[in-house]
């Protein structure tokens, strides 16, 4: 998930719970970083998304092999 804390955004993996330590100034900065770093977004409903970190994405790929 992407959450706003004290006027800054951070990413938390909805799979493993890892909290990404950097705090971003804007939501767009957060999304841009997430996309460039190999995170995967899973839409659950119109306004709810799960964010999966790159480590969990790689682990899921290995399980499918």
C-alpha positions as CSV (number, residue, x, y, z in Angstrom):
1,X,0.0,0.0,0.0
2,X,1.0,3.6,-0.4
3,X,0.3,5.7,2.7
4,X,0.7,9.3,3.7
5,X,2.4,9.9,7.0
6,X,3.3,13.5,8.1
7,X,2.9,14.9,4.6
8,X,5.2,12.3,3.1
9,X,4.4,9.1,1.2
10,X,5.8,5.6,1.8
11,X,5.3,2.2,0.3
12,X,4.5,-0.9,2.3
13,X,4.5,-4.4,0.7
14,X,1.1,-6.0,1.1
15,X,2.7,-9.4,0.7
16,X,5.6,-9.4,3.2
17,X,4.8,-6.2,5.2
18,X,8.2,-4.7,4.4
19,X,8.1,-0.9,4.8
20,X,10.2,1.0,2.3
21,X,12.2,3.4,4.3
22,X,12.3,6.3,1.9
23,X,9.6,8.9,2.2
24,X,8.5,10.6,-0.9
25,X,7.2,14.2,-1.3
26,X,4.4,13.3,-3.7
27,X,2.2,10.4,-4.6
28,X,3.5,10.5,-8.1
29,X,7.1,10.3,-6.9
30,X,6.2,7.2,-5.0
31,X,4.4,5.5,-8.0
32,X,7.3,6.4,-10.3
33,X,9.9,4.8,-7.9
34,X,7.7,1.7,-7.4
35,X,7.3,1.2,-11.2
36,X,11.1,1.6,-11.8
37,X,12.0,-0.8,-9.0
38,X,9.9,-3.7,-10.1
39,X,7.0,-3.5,-7.7
40,X,3.6,-4.9,-8.9
41,X,0.2,-3.4,-8.2
42,X,-2.9,-5.5,-7.9
43,X,-6.2,-3.8,-8.1
44,X,-8.7,-5.1,-5.5
45,X,-11.5,-2.6,-6.0
46,X,-12.1,0.8,-7.6
47,X,-10.1,2.6,-4.9
48,X,-8.1,-0.2,-3.2
49,X,-4.7,-1.6,-4.5
50,X,-2.2,-4.0,-3.1
51,X,1.5,-3.2,-3.7
52,X,3.9,-6.1,-4.0
53,X,7.6,-5.5,-3.6
54,X,10.2,-6.6,-6.1
55,X,11.5,-9.4,-3.8
56,X,8.0,-10.9,-3.4
57,X,7.4,-10.5,-7.2
58,X,10.5,-12.6,-7.8
59,X,9.5,-15.1,-5.2
60,X,6.1,-15.5,-6.8
61,X,7.8,-16.1,-10.2
62,X,10.0,-18.8,-8.7
63,X,7.0,-20.6,-7.3
64,X,5.3,-20.7,-10.7
65,X,8.3,-22.5,-12.3
